[in-house]
């Protein structure tokens, strides 16, 4: 169990579209029904390293997909069992920028906000919303060299960097494999 002042996290939550899975331009409706679905580079490696040490899940503002649709899409790419927790706008009735979204997710996780990291590609919805609610955040920015770094925020440019960045921040135990 974590001691007072311990900065290690108990859960890492990921945005879904363009963080875990690619959003293909021009596709409409639930991602699970798209002709093609794809995991982004580095995701499988990051999840494989993190899975033994933290609870993993999805936190998404997806408007076209119910929780069951998100699970179907994750099953299509063999990620559903790796991401047991799912918090979505359509189920919770609140977006990630809302404190109510995080209150519901944190209650389900059973951990305080400072023991959770939100990882996503949208600065406002994924990073700033989580930070305002007391979570730690990692901005996935694969498009340029811009970074956000602070006591509770980091940046990765490729998902494979995530475990190392979390460890360097003191948010994960020292040795990961």
N, CA, C and O of each residue as an XYZ file, in Angstrom:
708
protein
N       0.847     -1.181      0.000
C       0.000      0.000      0.000
C       0.889      1.240      0.000
O       1.959      1.250      0.609
N       0.446      2.256     -0.673
C       1.225      3.479     -0.793
C       1.271      4.228      0.525
O       0.274      4.321      1.242
N       2.431      4.755      0.826
C       2.571      5.547      2.036
C       2.256      7.002      1.771
O       2.107      7.422      0.624
N       2.153      7.785      2.872
C       1.887      9.208      2.728
C       3.025      9.838      1.936
O       4.196      9.566      2.200
N       2.683     10.678      0.968
C       3.682     11.307      0.130
C       4.125     10.447     -1.035
O       4.910     10.900     -1.868
N       3.647      9.231     -1.112
C       3.978      8.329     -2.213
C       3.368      8.884     -3.495
O       2.189      9.240     -3.516
N       4.153      8.962     -4.560
C       3.653      9.509     -5.815
C       3.306      8.430     -6.830
O       2.882      8.750     -7.941
N       3.479      7.145     -6.472
C       3.161      6.105     -7.445
C       1.664      6.064     -7.691
O       0.863      6.375     -6.809
N       1.303      5.678     -8.894
C      -0.107      5.663     -9.269
C      -0.664      4.247     -9.213
O       0.070      3.261     -9.285
N      -1.979      4.181     -9.083
C      -2.662      2.898     -9.050
C      -3.394      2.603    -10.343
O      -3.763      1.457    -10.600
N      -3.613      3.643    -11.174
C      -4.358      3.443    -12.424
C      -3.856      4.391    -13.503
O      -3.489      5.534    -13.232
N      -3.849      3.888    -14.729
C      -3.545      4.700    -15.900
C      -4.726      4.539    -16.847
O      -5.071      3.430    -17.255
N      -5.337      5.669    -17.186
C      -6.480      5.682    -18.097
C      -6.059      6.329    -19.410
O      -5.293      7.293    -19.432
N      -6.576      5.778    -20.498
C      -6.213      6.241    -21.835
C      -7.432      6.768    -22.567
O      -8.519      6.196    -22.499
N      -7.222      7.887    -23.277
C      -8.205      8.307    -24.253
C      -8.265      7.204    -25.309
O      -7.309      6.447    -25.476
N      -9.365      7.116    -26.005
C      -9.554      6.043    -26.967
C      -9.094      6.451    -28.369
O      -8.116      5.912    -28.886
N      -9.801      7.404    -28.981
C      -9.519      7.794    -30.361
C      -8.246      8.608    -30.495
O      -8.075      9.628    -29.827
N      -7.365      8.156    -31.351
C      -6.072      8.770    -31.652
C      -5.113      8.767    -30.468
O      -4.128      9.505    -30.451
N      -5.414      7.928    -29.478
C      -4.462      7.650    -28.400
C      -4.199      6.148    -28.366
O      -3.050      5.713    -28.443
N      -5.269      5.356    -28.251
C      -5.144      3.894    -28.325
C      -5.373      3.384    -29.741
O      -4.623      2.547    -30.244
N      -6.420      3.900    -30.374
C      -6.807      3.428    -31.713
C      -6.915      4.604    -32.674
O      -7.310      5.707    -32.296
N      -6.554      4.340    -33.923
C      -6.559      5.380    -34.952
C      -7.989      5.750    -35.352
O      -8.843      4.886    -35.550
N      -8.221      7.051    -35.463
C      -9.487      7.556    -35.999
C      -9.249      7.815    -37.486
O      -8.439      8.665    -37.857
N      -9.959      7.077    -38.322
C      -9.815      7.225    -39.772
C     -10.735      8.328    -40.265
O     -11.934      8.326    -39.983
N     -10.166      9.269    -41.002
C     -10.940     10.376    -41.572
C     -12.087      9.847    -42.417
O     -11.935      8.872    -43.152
N     -13.220     10.495    -42.304
C     -14.373     10.144    -43.122
C     -15.233      9.024    -42.572
O     -16.317      8.773    -43.099
N     -14.783      8.343    -41.523
C     -15.592      7.269    -40.936
C     -16.621      7.875    -39.982
O     -16.305      8.758    -39.185
N     -17.837      7.392    -40.077
C     -18.915      7.878    -39.225
C     -19.495      6.722    -38.428
O     -19.338      5.559    -38.800
N     -20.159      7.043    -37.340
C     -20.799      6.019    -36.530
C     -19.815      5.356    -35.577
O     -18.682      5.811    -35.417
N     -20.257      4.290    -34.955
C     -19.450      3.581    -33.959
C     -18.199      2.984    -34.601
O     -18.281      2.341    -35.647
N     -17.054      3.197    -33.978
C     -15.788      2.672    -34.502
C     -15.848      1.155    -34.680
O     -15.248      0.616    -35.611
N     -16.560      0.471    -33.803
C     -16.648     -0.993    -33.877
C     -17.218     -1.458    -35.215
O     -16.958     -2.584    -35.639
N     -17.989     -0.608    -35.878
C     -18.614     -0.954    -37.153
C     -17.806     -0.492    -38.365
O     -18.206     -0.762    -39.497
N     -16.699      0.186    -38.164
C     -15.878      0.638    -39.277
C     -15.262     -0.572    -39.975
O     -15.001     -1.587    -39.329
N     -15.029     -0.480    -41.279
C     -14.431     -1.616    -41.985
C     -13.017     -1.945    -41.495
O     -12.590     -3.098    -41.542
N     -12.302     -0.928    -41.028
C     -10.940     -1.135    -40.551
C     -10.770     -0.458    -39.193
O     -11.205      0.677    -38.998
N     -10.141     -1.157    -38.263
C      -9.758     -0.572    -36.973
C      -8.286     -0.898    -36.749
O      -7.787     -1.926    -37.206
N      -7.600     -0.005    -36.037
C      -6.150     -0.175    -35.912
C      -5.657      0.398    -34.587
O      -6.079      1.474    -34.165
N      -4.763     -0.333    -33.943
C      -4.091      0.136    -32.737
C      -2.939      1.040    -33.158
O      -2.245      0.749    -34.132
N      -2.734      2.124    -32.435
C      -1.637      3.028    -32.763
C      -0.285      2.404    -32.381
O      -0.217      1.582    -31.466
N       0.776      2.791    -33.075
C       2.104      2.249    -32.790
C       2.515      2.488    -31.336
O       2.280      3.561    -30.780
N       3.127      1.480    -30.736
C       3.643      1.580    -29.380
C       2.651      1.263    -28.285
O       3.044      1.075    -27.133
N       1.358      1.198    -28.621
C       0.327      0.966    -27.606
C       0.477     -0.409    -26.968
O       0.479     -0.523    -25.742
N       0.600     -1.440    -27.771
C       0.688     -2.800    -27.211
C       1.883     -2.940    -26.267
O       1.763     -3.535    -25.196
N       3.029     -2.396    -26.662
C       4.216     -2.475    -25.814
C       3.976     -1.745    -24.500
O       4.279     -2.286    -23.436
N       3.442     -0.540    -24.547
C       3.183      0.236    -23.331
C       2.222     -0.508    -22.408
O       2.456     -0.585    -21.202
N       1.151     -1.053    -22.963
C       0.175     -1.775    -22.140
C       0.783     -3.032    -21.529
O       0.505     -3.360    -20.376
N       1.605     -3.730    -22.290
C       2.251     -4.946    -21.794
C       3.157     -4.636    -20.595
O       3.204     -5.411    -19.640
N       3.869     -3.518    -20.641
C       4.757     -3.132    -19.548
C       3.956     -2.648    -18.337
O       4.307     -2.965    -17.201
N       2.890     -1.888    -18.568
C       2.122     -1.288    -17.467
C       1.160     -2.254    -16.788
O       0.898     -2.126    -15.593
N       0.639     -3.204    -17.527
C      -0.414     -4.084    -17.009
C      -0.081     -4.763    -15.676
O      -0.963     -4.858    -14.823
N       1.144     -5.237    -15.460
C       1.426     -5.904    -14.183
C       1.467     -4.963    -12.973
O       1.374     -5.434    -11.839
N       1.605     -3.643    -13.183
C       1.833     -2.750    -12.045
C       0.717     -1.750    -11.758
O       0.695     -1.159    -10.678
N      -0.216     -1.541    -12.698
C      -1.317     -0.597    -12.483
C      -2.601     -1.137    -13.117
O      -2.565     -2.021    -13.972
N      -3.724     -0.589    -12.681
C      -5.002     -0.862    -13.332
C      -5.042     -0.019    -14.600
O      -4.673      1.155    -14.581
N      -5.487     -0.614    -15.696
C      -5.562      0.092    -16.975
C      -7.015      0.260    -17.392
O      -7.859     -0.587    -17.100
N      -7.295      1.356    -18.073
C      -8.652      1.575    -18.548
C      -8.719      2.637    -19.620
O      -7.709      3.219    -20.016
N      -9.939      2.876    -20.083
C     -10.229      3.849    -21.128
C     -11.133      4.921    -20.537
O     -12.080      4.618    -19.812
N     -10.832      6.183    -20.855
C     -11.687      7.309    -20.497
C     -11.893      8.111    -21.771
O     -10.945      8.693    -22.297
N     -13.129      8.146    -22.276
C     -13.360      8.724    -23.596
C     -14.596      9.612    -23.663
O     -15.587      9.389    -22.968
N     -14.507     10.616    -24.510
C     -15.633     11.493    -24.827
C     -16.355     11.038    -26.092
O     -17.168     11.787    -26.632
N     -16.080      9.846    -26.570
C     -16.679      9.370    -27.825
C     -18.185      9.597    -27.816
O     -18.881      9.191    -26.886
N     -18.670     10.240    -28.847
C     -20.091     10.562    -28.925
C     -20.879      9.538    -29.739
O     -22.088      9.404    -29.554
N     -20.210      8.817    -30.634
C     -20.903      7.878    -31.525
C     -20.902      6.445    -31.012
O     -21.478      5.568    -31.656
N     -20.274      6.185    -29.878
C     -20.134      4.811    -29.395
C     -20.603      4.677    -27.953
O     -20.222      5.459    -27.082
N     -21.433      3.675    -27.723
C     -21.818      3.281    -26.371
C     -20.685      2.433    -25.800
O     -19.772      2.046    -26.529
N     -20.738      2.144    -24.511
C     -19.710      1.314    -23.881
C     -19.576     -0.030    -24.593
O     -18.461     -0.505    -24.810
N     -20.691     -0.643    -24.953
C     -20.644     -1.940    -25.644
C     -19.942     -1.822    -27.000
O     -19.225     -2.737    -27.404
N     -20.142     -0.706    -27.702
C     -19.470     -0.480    -28.989
C     -17.965     -0.338    -28.795
O     -17.174     -0.864    -29.579
N     -17.579      0.375    -27.746
C     -16.156      0.561    -27.463
C     -15.517     -0.786    -27.153
O     -14.425     -1.079    -27.639
N     -16.183     -1.604    -26.351
C     -15.671     -2.947    -26.044
C     -15.531     -3.773    -27.320
O     -14.536     -4.479    -27.487
N     -16.519     -3.698    -28.229
C     -16.438     -4.453    -29.493
C     -15.235     -4.011    -30.316
O     -14.529     -4.845    -30.883
N     -14.997     -2.699    -30.383
C     -13.845     -2.191    -31.140
C     -12.544     -2.663    -30.496
O     -11.614     -3.071    -31.191
N     -12.483     -2.606    -29.169
C     -11.280     -3.073    -28.465
C     -11.069     -4.572    -28.662
O      -9.931     -5.027    -28.777
N     -12.158     -5.343    -28.702
C     -12.029     -6.792    -28.960
C     -11.487     -7.057    -30.361
O     -10.703     -7.984    -30.561
N     -11.900     -6.248    -31.322
C     -11.433     -6.438    -32.696
C      -9.911     -6.332    -32.798
O      -9.301     -6.947    -33.673
N      -9.300     -5.553    -31.905
C      -7.842     -5.385    -31.942
C      -7.163     -6.064    -30.752
O      -5.993     -5.814    -30.464
N      -7.913     -6.921    -30.069
C      -7.411     -7.732    -28.951
C      -6.858     -6.889    -27.800
O      -5.803     -7.204    -27.248
N      -7.572     -5.819    -27.439
C      -7.178     -4.995    -26.304
C      -8.201     -5.005    -25.170
O      -7.916     -4.505    -24.082
N      -9.361     -5.553    -25.403
C     -10.434     -5.459    -24.411
C     -10.039     -6.024    -23.055
O     -10.310     -5.397    -22.031
N      -9.413     -7.181    -23.020
C      -9.078     -7.806    -21.741
C      -7.935     -7.083    -21.021
O      -7.773     -7.239    -19.810
N      -7.152     -6.303    -21.747
C      -6.034     -5.575    -21.166
C      -6.504     -4.273    -20.514
O      -5.823     -3.720    -19.649
N      -7.668     -3.793    -20.936
C      -8.206     -2.515    -20.460
C      -9.553     -2.768    -19.768
O     -10.605     -2.491    -20.343
N      -9.523     -3.290    -18.544
C     -10.761     -3.705    -17.892
C     -11.695     -2.567    -17.492
O     -12.903     -2.783    -17.388
N     -11.180     -1.375    -17.268
C     -12.027     -0.257    -16.837
C     -12.380      0.602    -18.039
O     -11.528      0.884    -18.882
N     -13.642      1.019    -18.116
C     -14.117      1.822    -19.236
C     -15.045      2.907    -18.718
O     -16.059      2.623    -18.080
N     -14.688      4.148    -18.999
C     -15.485      5.306    -18.600
C     -15.755      6.117    -19.854
O     -14.833      6.670    -20.453
N     -17.016      6.188    -20.252
C     -17.330      6.884    -21.496
C     -18.455      7.893    -21.298
O     -19.345      7.730    -20.463
N     -18.369      8.929    -22.098
C     -19.335     10.014    -22.082
C     -20.767      9.496    -22.189
O     -21.642      9.941    -21.446
N     -21.010      8.570    -23.098
C     -22.371      8.091    -23.320
C     -22.929      7.361    -22.101
O     -24.140      7.382    -21.881
N     -22.074      6.714    -21.304
C     -22.531      6.005    -20.102
C     -22.616      6.923    -18.887
O     -23.554      6.828    -18.095
N     -21.643      7.805    -18.743
C     -21.585      8.651    -17.557
C     -22.405      9.927    -17.680
O     -22.786     10.524    -16.673
N     -22.678     10.348    -18.917
C     -23.452     11.569    -19.120
C     -22.663     12.841    -18.893
O     -23.240     13.926    -18.825
N     -21.356     12.723    -18.777
C     -20.476     13.872    -18.562
C     -19.223     13.689    -19.404
O     -18.790     12.565    -19.655
N     -18.650     14.797    -19.836
C     -17.403     14.762    -20.599
C     -16.206     14.797    -19.653
O     -16.339     15.147    -18.481
N     -15.032     14.428    -20.178
C     -13.819     14.375    -19.360
C     -13.427     15.730    -18.778
O     -12.708     15.776    -17.780
N     -13.871     16.814    -19.364
C     -13.550     18.132    -18.822
C     -14.394     18.450    -17.590
O     -14.160     19.454    -16.919
N     -15.368     17.604    -17.294
C     -16.285     17.819    -16.180
C     -15.814     17.127    -14.908
O     -15.387     15.973    -14.961
N     -15.881     17.805    -13.769
C     -15.535     17.135    -12.506
C     -16.411     15.900    -12.241
O     -15.950     14.945    -11.616
N     -17.648     15.910    -12.704
C     -18.541     14.763    -12.478
C     -18.031     13.509    -13.179
O     -18.163     12.410    -12.640
N     -17.455     13.650    -14.358
C     -16.883     12.499    -15.063
C     -15.841     11.843    -14.163
O     -15.864     10.631    -13.947
N     -14.929     12.658    -13.642
C     -13.834     12.124    -12.845
C     -14.291     11.631    -11.482
O     -13.740     10.659    -10.966
N     -15.284     12.278    -10.888
C     -15.831     11.778     -9.619
C     -16.356     10.357     -9.787
O     -16.099      9.496     -8.945
N     -17.087     10.106    -10.864
C     -17.638      8.774    -11.121
C     -16.531      7.752    -11.407
O     -16.557      6.636    -10.888
N     -15.569      8.143    -12.230
C     -14.470      7.226    -12.557
C     -13.632      6.916    -11.321
O     -13.305      5.757    -11.069
N     -13.286      7.936    -10.556
C     -12.453      7.727     -9.367
C     -13.177      6.901     -8.313
O     -12.556      6.089     -7.627
N     -14.472      7.101     -8.182
C     -15.248      6.302     -7.238
C     -15.193      4.826     -7.628
O     -15.030      3.956     -6.772
N     -15.330      4.553     -8.916
C     -15.264      3.175     -9.391
C     -13.861      2.585     -9.200
O     -13.719      1.427     -8.807
N     -12.845      3.373     -9.477
C     -11.458      2.896     -9.328
C     -11.089      2.705     -7.863
O     -10.276      1.841     -7.534
N     -11.680      3.501     -6.986
C     -11.371      3.408     -5.563
C     -10.011      3.969     -5.199
O      -9.410      3.554     -4.208
N      -9.524      4.905     -5.990
C      -8.245      5.551     -5.703
C      -8.409      7.064     -5.781
O      -9.259      7.556     -6.522
N      -7.599      7.811     -5.018
C      -7.683      9.267     -5.074
C      -7.116      9.788     -6.395
O      -6.340      9.094     -7.052
N      -7.496     10.995     -6.784
C      -7.076     11.528     -8.092
C      -5.566     11.581     -8.288
O      -5.083     11.370     -9.401
N      -4.818     11.856     -7.235
C      -3.364     11.967     -7.391
C      -2.692     10.626     -7.660
O      -1.492     10.581     -7.929
N      -3.450      9.537     -7.592
C      -2.906      8.197     -7.878
C      -3.353      7.694     -9.251
O      -3.236      6.506     -9.551
N      -3.875      8.621    -10.095
C      -4.347      8.259    -11.432
C      -3.642      9.130    -12.464
O      -3.436     10.324    -12.247
N      -3.273      8.520    -13.591
C      -2.707      9.246    -14.726
C      -3.660      9.103    -15.905
O      -4.086      7.997    -16.237
N      -3.989     10.220    -16.531
C      -4.783     10.235    -17.758
C      -3.835     10.494    -18.918
O      -3.048     11.440    -18.882
N      -3.909      9.652    -19.955
C      -3.057      9.765    -21.132
C      -3.936     10.063    -22.344
O      -4.878      9.320    -22.621
N      -3.641     11.130    -23.058
C      -4.432     11.430    -24.237
C      -3.805     12.458    -25.143
O      -2.838     13.130    -24.786
N      -4.384     12.566    -26.339
C      -3.837     13.438    -27.374
C      -4.465     14.833    -27.406
O      -3.983     15.700    -28.135
N      -5.522     15.065    -26.638
C      -6.224     16.348    -26.658
C      -5.858     17.134    -25.397
O      -6.190     16.732    -24.282
N      -5.164     18.267    -25.594
C      -4.705     19.049    -24.439
C      -5.861     19.467    -23.531
O      -5.757     19.330    -22.312
N      -6.938     19.964    -24.085
C      -8.054     20.438    -23.258
C      -8.800     19.279    -22.607
O      -8.926     19.237    -21.383
N      -9.286     18.360    -23.392
C     -10.147     17.295    -22.854
C      -9.369     16.289    -22.012
O      -9.835     15.883    -20.948
N      -8.205     15.890    -22.472
C      -7.470     14.819    -21.797
C      -6.533     15.330    -20.711
O      -6.506     14.791    -19.605
N      -5.779     16.350    -21.020
C      -4.744     16.816    -20.098
C      -5.289     17.854    -19.121
O      -5.270     17.634    -17.910
N      -5.774     18.980    -19.636
C      -6.218     20.055    -18.747
C      -7.412     19.648    -17.902
O      -7.484     20.010    -16.727
N      -8.354     18.901    -18.476
C      -9.510     18.434    -17.700
C      -9.088     17.555    -16.543
O      -9.607     17.695    -15.436
N      -8.149     16.646    -16.785
C      -7.656     15.763    -15.732
C      -6.894     16.556    -14.669
O      -7.079     16.331    -13.473
N      -6.047     17.472    -15.099
C      -5.266     18.263    -14.146
C      -6.173     19.098    -13.244
O      -5.933     19.189    -12.040
N      -7.220     19.711    -13.821
C      -8.152     20.514    -13.021
C      -8.849     19.684    -11.943
O      -9.276     20.216    -10.919
N      -8.959     18.378    -12.184
C      -9.646     17.496    -11.238
C      -8.677     16.747    -10.329
O      -9.083     15.829     -9.616
N      -7.393     17.129    -10.348
C      -6.423     16.574     -9.411
C      -5.661     15.352     -9.890
O      -4.843     14.809     -9.147
N      -5.913     14.905    -11.125
C      -5.192     13.761    -11.666
C      -3.847     14.211    -12.226
O      -3.612     15.404    -12.417
N      -2.981     13.261    -12.482
C      -1.774     13.486    -13.262
C      -2.156     13.282    -14.725
O      -3.170     12.648    -15.020
N      -1.351     13.814    -15.639
C      -1.695     13.675    -17.050
C      -0.446     13.537    -17.908
O       0.619     14.068    -17.591
N      -0.615     12.800    -19.013
C       0.424     12.687    -20.029
C      -0.202     13.057    -21.362
O      -1.204     12.476    -21.781
N       0.408     14.036    -22.022
C      -0.037     14.469    -23.340
C       0.704     13.655    -24.388
O       1.933     13.681    -24.456
N      -0.059     12.931    -25.206
C       0.503     12.230    -26.359
C       0.500     13.211    -27.522
O      -0.560     13.548    -28.049
N       1.676     13.669    -27.924
C       1.805     14.639    -29.000
C       2.720     14.077    -30.082
O       3.920     14.353    -30.083
N       2.162     13.291    -31.002
C       2.997     12.677    -32.037
C       3.303     13.594    -33.212
O       4.065     13.211    -34.100
N       2.730     14.796    -33.242
C       2.824     15.618    -34.451
C       3.942     16.643    -34.464
O       4.382     17.053    -35.539
N       4.419     17.073    -33.290
C       5.497     18.067    -33.282
C       6.300     17.945    -31.990
O       6.130     16.985    -31.238
N       7.167     18.908    -31.736
C       8.051     18.821    -30.573
C       7.521     19.561    -29.350
O       8.183     19.581    -28.312
N       6.342     20.170    -29.451
C       5.782     20.898    -28.306
C       5.601     19.952    -27.118
O       5.260     18.781    -27.285
N       5.835     20.481    -25.922
C       5.741     19.667    -24.718
C       5.031     20.423    -23.607
O       5.036     21.653    -23.558
N       4.428     19.657    -22.724
C       3.905     20.165    -21.448
C       4.598     19.344    -20.371
O       4.483     18.119    -20.343
N       5.317     20.025    -19.487
C       6.020     19.340    -18.410
C       5.822     20.146    -17.138
O       5.966     21.368    -17.136
N       5.491     19.455    -16.063
C       5.306     20.095    -14.769
C       5.213     19.029    -13.707
O       5.412     17.849    -13.995
N       4.912     19.423    -12.475
C       4.849     18.445    -11.392
C       3.843     17.320    -11.636
O       4.052     16.198    -11.174
N       2.751     17.605    -12.360
C       1.725     16.585    -12.572
C       1.442     16.322    -14.042
O       0.432     15.701    -14.375
N       2.315     16.784    -14.924
C       2.080     16.584    -16.357
C       3.402     16.298    -17.073
O       4.447     16.866    -16.756
N       3.312     15.398    -18.049
C       4.449     15.051    -18.894
C       3.959     14.965    -20.336
O       2.757     15.008    -20.598
N       4.905     14.843    -21.266
C       4.591     14.693    -22.685
C       5.334     13.483    -23.224
O       6.482     13.240    -22.854
N       4.678     12.716    -24.105
C       5.335     11.682    -24.894
C       5.009     11.958    -26.355
O       3.934     12.463    -26.680
N       5.943     11.623    -27.222
C       5.723     11.818    -28.659
C       5.423     10.500    -29.354
O       5.036     10.478    -30.522
N       5.604      9.404    -28.631
C       5.295      8.064    -29.130
C       4.867      7.244    -27.921
O       5.469      7.345    -26.853
N       3.837      6.440    -28.087
C       3.287      5.702    -26.951
C       4.313      4.755    -26.308
O       4.216      4.475    -25.113
N       5.275      4.267    -27.066
C       6.280      3.368    -26.499
C       7.103      4.058    -25.409
O       7.690      3.379    -24.567
N       7.157      5.387    -25.407
C       7.904      6.143    -24.399
C       7.187      6.167    -23.049
O       7.806      6.459    -22.026
N       5.897      5.865    -23.037
C       5.080      6.092    -21.846
C       5.601      5.422    -20.576
O       5.755      6.116    -19.570
N       5.880      4.123    -20.558
C       6.330      3.521    -19.298
C       7.572      4.198    -18.716
O       7.641      4.426    -17.508
N       8.532      4.516    -19.543
C       9.739      5.175    -19.062
C       9.467      6.564    -18.511
O      10.034      6.950    -17.489
N       8.610      7.309    -19.175
C       8.262      8.656    -18.708
C       7.521      8.580    -17.371
O       7.776      9.385    -16.476
N       6.613      7.625    -17.232
C       5.897      7.460    -15.964
C       6.868      7.084    -14.841
O       6.739      7.573    -13.719
N       7.819      6.231    -15.137
C       8.803      5.836    -14.134
C       9.686      7.017    -13.751
O       9.931      7.249    -12.567
N      10.169      7.770    -14.748
C      11.015      8.934    -14.488
C      10.300      9.993    -13.658
O      10.931     10.705    -12.876
N       8.989     10.097    -13.827
C       8.191     11.064    -13.058
C       7.969     10.595    -11.621
O       7.472     11.354    -10.788
N       8.334      9.353    -11.331
C       8.105      8.804     -9.995
C       6.704      8.253     -9.815
O       6.275      7.983     -8.693
N       5.992      8.087    -10.915
C       4.605      7.631    -10.858
C       4.483      6.120    -10.918
O       3.406      5.578    -10.671
N       5.585      5.420    -11.246
C       5.601      3.957    -11.291
C       6.786      3.449    -10.486
O       7.745      4.185    -10.252
N       6.723      2.193    -10.064
C       7.872      1.595     -9.370
C       9.108      1.641    -10.254
O       8.996      1.727    -11.477
N      10.281      1.586     -9.645
C      11.561      1.744    -10.335
C      11.803      0.892    -11.553
O      12.105      1.436    -12.615
N      11.687     -0.416    -11.455
C      12.050     -1.275    -12.576
C      10.822     -1.812    -13.290
O       9.934     -2.392    -12.666
N      10.779     -1.616    -14.589
C       9.724     -2.153    -15.448
C      10.376     -3.024    -16.507
O      11.531     -2.808    -16.874
N       9.635     -4.009    -16.997
C      10.210     -4.909    -18.007
C       9.433     -4.847    -19.296
O       9.774     -5.538    -20.256
